Amino acid sequence: MNRLFDVLLGLLVTIFALALLGYGYAWWTSSQNFSQRYDAPLMDITLSDDPAVIAEGERLAWTRGCFWCHGADLQGTVYYVAGHKGVRSIAPNLTWKARDYTTAEFVRALRHGIRPDGTSVQPAMPTFAYFHLSDRDLTALVSYINSLPVVDGMKGDFSYYPYGNIRYALGEFPPNAADLIDHSQPRVSADFTPGSAEHGLYLVKSACEACHSDNGRVRVPIAPNLQIGKAYSAEDLQRLMRTGVALGDRELDYQMIEVAQHRYIYFTDTEIAALYNYFQSM
């Protein structure tokens, strides 16, 4: 009897030790990931106080989702907290960040996903899309954010609960935002005729792919392949982008209705025509 007890106790101790080692490895893996350093060139821009540029920057902040994640005043929000999934994401106060970072550092964080200390911005940030923003659009966007008053808000944070460390080690979570960008690749051309297919490609790369792709990975699992856009008439696409209602009067999942009504209403008719022409060219 004592021998059986000793065997069972030894087995339990072994299982506990293996579990502890396994979790220790998972924690170490995620910690190493968060502390990884990256490099990309700093690019300074000249901020503008032109009211037209500021207004365009605000429009871009809507279409690119800045308010969606960072709040109505860009004060930072609880973007995603799910203990049962093991992850916590707090979108930071951008009115603070715009002052804490130099302009060149802020631009690099947006375009390359790299903080001043060389670590990556959190995985929820779709910098792989913002990488393709033209210098003109990036200047307008950053000028707008810098024009805002500093407001009280939230400090950004991205962390894993214990279960999240395990899921990361198993490859169930995306890599760092900075890992999703080929920092030396050419950006999609911003030299296009308004409303053209080339204009549409620019919008797809710098806006749509924030949800529909992350350089090949499936970012939002239920976001469809954009090849489906080819099935839309110009009128159907206009309705989708303004209301979120898809072909067949379907109300799409993952807040597409909210996204359309709160973000895509700021796309111009010319931009929607450009998307239509791009989808038809696919």
C-alpha positions as CSV (number, residue, x, y, z in Angstrom):
1,M,0.0,0.0,0.0
2,N,2.8,2.4,0.9
3,R,4.6,1.5,-2.3
4,L,1.4,2.3,-4.3
5,F,1.1,5.6,-2.5
6,D,4.8,6.5,-3.2
7,V,4.3,5.6,-6.9
8,L,1.2,7.8,-7.2
9,L,2.9,10.6,-5.3
10,G,5.9,10.4,-7.5
11,L,3.7,10.5,-10.6
12,L,1.8,13.5,-9.4
13,V,5.0,15.3,-8.5
14,T,6.4,14.5,-12.0
15,I,3.2,15.7,-13.7
16,F,3.3,18.9,-11.7
17,A,6.9,19.5,-12.4
18,L,6.4,18.9,-16.2
19,A,3.4,21.3,-16.1
20,L,5.5,23.9,-14.3
21,L,8.3,23.5,-16.8
22,G,5.9,23.7,-19.7
23,Y,4.3,26.9,-18.4
24,G,7.7,28.3,-17.6
25,Y,8.7,27.8,-21.2
26,A,5.4,29.3,-22.5
27,W,5.9,32.4,-20.2
28,W,9.6,32.7,-21.3
29,T,8.6,32.4,-25.0
30,S,6.0,35.2,-24.8
31,S,8.3,37.4,-22.7
32,Q,11.1,37.0,-25.2
33,N,8.6,38.0,-28.0
34,F,7.5,41.1,-26.2
35,S,11.1,42.2,-25.5
36,Q,12.4,41.6,-29.1
37,R,14.0,44.6,-30.7
38,Y,13.4,45.8,-34.3
39,D,14.9,48.5,-36.4
40,A,13.6,50.7,-39.3
41,P,14.7,54.1,-40.4
42,L,13.1,57.2,-38.8
43,M,11.3,59.5,-41.2
44,D,10.5,63.0,-40.0
45,I,7.6,64.9,-41.5
46,T,6.7,68.5,-41.4
47,L,3.5,68.9,-39.4
48,S,0.9,71.1,-40.9
49,D,-1.6,73.6,-39.3
50,D,-3.5,74.1,-42.5
51,P,-7.2,73.6,-41.7
52,A,-7.8,71.6,-44.9
53,V,-4.9,69.2,-44.0
54,I,-6.2,68.8,-40.4
55,A,-9.7,68.1,-41.7
56,E,-8.4,65.5,-44.1
57,G,-6.4,64.0,-41.2
58,E,-9.5,63.7,-39.1
59,R,-11.3,61.9,-42.0
60,L,-8.4,59.5,-42.4
61,A,-8.5,58.8,-38.6
62,W,-12.1,57.7,-39.2
63,T,-11.6,55.6,-42.3
64,R,-8.5,53.9,-40.8
65,G,-10.1,53.1,-37.5
66,C,-8.2,55.3,-35.1
67,F,-11.4,56.3,-33.3
68,W,-12.7,52.7,-33.5
69,C,-9.9,51.4,-31.3
70,H,-8.6,54.4,-29.4
71,G,-11.9,56.1,-28.5
72,A,-13.9,59.2,-29.5
73,D,-11.2,61.5,-28.2
74,L,-8.3,59.1,-29.0
75,Q,-8.0,58.9,-25.2
76,G,-7.4,55.1,-25.2
77,T,-9.9,52.4,-24.5
78,V,-10.2,48.8,-23.3
79,Y,-10.0,47.3,-26.7
80,Y,-10.2,43.6,-25.8
81,V,-10.1,41.8,-22.5
82,A,-11.0,38.1,-22.5
83,G,-9.7,36.1,-19.6
84,H,-11.1,32.9,-21.0
85,K,-9.0,33.5,-24.2
86,G,-6.0,34.6,-22.2
87,V,-5.4,38.1,-23.6
88,R,-5.8,41.7,-22.6
89,S,-5.4,44.6,-25.0
90,I,-5.7,48.3,-24.0
91,A,-5.4,50.8,-26.8
92,P,-3.3,53.7,-25.7
93,N,-4.1,57.4,-25.4
94,L,-2.8,58.9,-28.7
95,T,-2.9,62.4,-27.5
96,W,-0.2,61.4,-25.0
97,K,1.7,59.3,-27.5
98,A,1.9,62.2,-30.0
99,R,3.7,64.3,-27.3
100,D,5.8,61.5,-25.7
101,Y,7.3,60.5,-29.0
102,T,9.1,62.7,-31.4
103,T,7.3,63.2,-34.7
104,A,9.7,60.8,-36.4
105,E,9.2,58.2,-33.7
106,F,5.4,58.5,-33.9
107,V,5.6,58.1,-37.7
108,R,7.7,55.0,-37.3
109,A,5.3,53.5,-34.8
110,L,2.4,54.0,-37.3
111,R,4.3,52.9,-40.4
112,H,6.6,50.2,-39.0
113,G,5.0,49.2,-35.7
114,I,8.2,50.0,-33.8
115,R,8.3,52.0,-30.5
116,P,11.2,54.3,-29.6
117,D,12.8,51.6,-27.5
118,G,12.8,49.2,-30.5
119,T,10.1,46.9,-29.3
120,S,7.0,46.2,-31.3
121,V,3.6,47.9,-30.8
122,Q,1.0,45.4,-29.8
123,P,-0.3,42.8,-32.2
124,A,-3.8,44.4,-32.4
125,M,-2.3,47.4,-34.2
126,P,-2.6,46.9,-38.0
127,T,0.6,48.7,-38.9
128,F,1.1,46.3,-41.9
129,A,-1.8,48.3,-43.4
130,Y,-0.7,51.7,-42.3
131,F,2.8,51.0,-43.7
132,H,1.2,51.7,-47.1
133,L,-0.2,55.1,-46.2
134,S,1.3,57.7,-48.5
135,D,3.5,60.4,-47.1
136,R,0.8,63.0,-47.8
137,D,-1.9,61.0,-45.9
138,L,0.5,60.1,-43.1
139,T,1.3,63.8,-42.7
140,A,-2.4,64.8,-42.6
141,L,-3.2,62.0,-40.0
142,V,-0.3,62.9,-37.7
143,S,-0.9,66.6,-38.0
144,Y,-4.5,66.0,-37.0
145,I,-3.6,63.9,-33.9
146,N,-1.0,66.5,-32.9
147,S,-3.6,69.3,-33.2
148,L,-5.8,67.7,-30.6
149,P,-5.7,68.8,-26.9
150,V,-4.1,66.3,-24.5
151,V,-6.9,64.5,-22.6
152,D,-7.0,62.2,-19.7
153,G,-7.0,58.6,-20.8
154,M,-5.5,55.1,-20.6
155,K,-2.0,53.9,-20.9
156,G,-1.7,51.2,-23.5
157,D,-1.1,47.6,-22.5
158,F,-1.0,44.2,-24.2
159,S,-0.5,41.2,-22.0
160,Y,-1.3,37.5,-21.7
161,Y,-3.0,35.8,-18.9
162,P,-1.4,32.5,-17.9
163,Y,-3.6,30.6,-20.4
164,G,-2.6,33.2,-23.1
165,N,1.1,32.4,-22.6
166,I,0.3,28.8,-23.3
167,R,-1.7,29.7,-26.4
168,Y,1.1,31.9,-27.7
169,A,3.7,29.1,-27.2
170,L,1.3,26.9,-29.2
171,G,1.2,29.4,-32.1
172,E,-2.4,30.3,-31.6
173,F,-1.8,34.1,-31.4
174,P,-0.4,36.4,-34.1
175,P,3.2,37.5,-34.0
176,N,4.3,41.0,-33.2
177,A,3.0,43.8,-35.4
178,A,6.5,44.6,-36.5
179,D,7.0,41.0,-37.7
180,L,4.2,41.3,-40.2
181,I,6.0,44.0,-42.2
182,D,8.8,43.6,-44.7
183,H,10.2,47.0,-43.7
184,S,12.3,47.3,-46.8
185,Q,9.5,46.6,-49.3
186,P,8.2,49.3,-51.5
187,R,4.9,50.8,-50.5
188,V,1.9,50.5,-52.8
189,S,1.9,53.4,-55.2
190,A,0.0,56.6,-54.3
191,D,0.5,57.9,-57.8
192,F,-3.0,57.2,-59.1
193,T,-5.9,58.8,-60.9
194,P,-8.7,59.3,-58.4
195,G,-11.4,56.6,-58.7
196,S,-9.1,54.3,-60.7
197,A,-8.3,50.6,-59.9
198,E,-4.9,51.8,-58.7
199,H,-6.6,54.1,-56.3
200,G,-8.7,51.2,-55.1
201,L,-5.6,49.1,-54.5
202,Y,-4.2,51.8,-52.3
203,L,-7.3,51.8,-50.2
204,V,-7.4,48.1,-49.9
205,K,-3.8,47.9,-48.8
206,S,-4.0,50.8,-46.4
207,A,-7.5,50.3,-45.0
208,C,-9.4,47.1,-45.9
209,E,-6.6,44.7,-45.2
210,A,-6.5,45.8,-41.6
211,C,-9.2,43.2,-41.1
212,H,-9.2,41.1,-44.2
213,S,-5.5,40.2,-44.1
214,D,-2.2,40.8,-42.4
215,N,0.3,40.1,-45.2
216,G,-1.1,36.6,-45.8
217,R,-2.3,35.5,-42.4
218,V,-6.0,35.5,-41.6
219,R,-6.3,38.4,-39.2
220,V,-10.0,38.2,-38.5
221,P,-11.1,34.6,-39.1
222,I,-14.6,35.4,-40.4
223,A,-13.5,38.4,-42.6
224,P,-14.0,37.1,-46.1
225,N,-11.4,37.0,-48.9
226,L,-11.8,40.3,-50.8
227,Q,-12.1,38.4,-54.0
228,I,-15.8,38.4,-53.2
229,G,-15.8,42.1,-54.1
230,K,-15.8,41.2,-57.8
231,A,-19.4,39.9,-57.4
232,Y,-20.7,43.4,-56.3
233,S,-22.2,45.9,-58.7
234,A,-21.3,49.5,-58.2
235,E,-24.7,50.1,-56.4
236,D,-24.3,47.0,-54.2
237,L,-20.8,48.0,-53.1
238,Q,-22.0,51.6,-52.4
239,R,-24.7,50.1,-50.1
240,L,-22.3,47.8,-48.4
241,M,-19.8,50.6,-47.7
242,R,-22.5,52.9,-46.4
243,T,-24.7,50.5,-44.5
244,G,-22.9,47.3,-44.0
245,V,-25.6,45.3,-45.7
246,A,-24.1,42.8,-48.2
247,L,-25.4,41.0,-51.2
248,G,-28.7,39.2,-50.6
249,D,-29.5,41.6,-47.8
250,R,-27.2,39.9,-45.5
251,E,-26.1,41.6,-42.3
252,L,-22.5,40.7,-42.0
253,D,-20.8,39.4,-38.8
254,Y,-17.9,41.0,-36.9
255,Q,-19.5,44.4,-36.7
256,M,-19.4,45.2,-40.4
257,I,-22.6,47.2,-40.1
258,E,-21.1,49.3,-37.3
259,V,-17.8,49.6,-39.2
260,A,-19.6,50.8,-42.3
261,Q,-21.8,53.2,-40.5
262,H,-19.2,54.7,-38.2
263,R,-16.0,54.5,-40.4
264,Y,-16.8,53.9,-44.0
265,I,-19.3,56.7,-44.3
266,Y,-16.2,58.9,-44.4
267,F,-15.1,57.3,-47.6
268,T,-15.9,59.5,-50.5
269,D,-18.0,58.4,-53.5
270,T,-14.8,58.6,-55.5
271,E,-13.0,56.2,-53.1
272,I,-15.9,53.7,-53.2
273,A,-15.8,53.9,-57.0
274,A,-12.1,53.2,-56.8
275,L,-12.7,50.1,-54.7
276,Y,-15.3,48.9,-57.2
277,N,-12.9,49.4,-60.1
278,Y,-10.2,47.5,-58.2
279,F,-12.4,44.6,-57.4
280,Q,-13.5,44.4,-61.0
281,S,-9.9,44.3,-62.1
282,M,-9.0,41.3,-59.8
